[in-house]
């Protein structure tokens, strides 16, 4: 593990950050847009 090249650490960090951003986007777009629609339907 410590003998790895810095490029492999950089690629691991990039892959981890991309998966973390995709996970946050999935949570945001699955929970956020459904709330105002339900509130508008309940208000009208």
Phi, psi and omega in degrees: 000312178289342180278003183290154179283155179297333180293325179291323175296320180294319180292322177296319179294320180293317180296318180294319181292323179293317179294324178294319178293320179295320179296318179292321178296319179297318179293320182294312184282345178273330183259322190287309186291339181285337182290308181295327179296315180292325179292321179293320180294321180288327182288320185282000000 
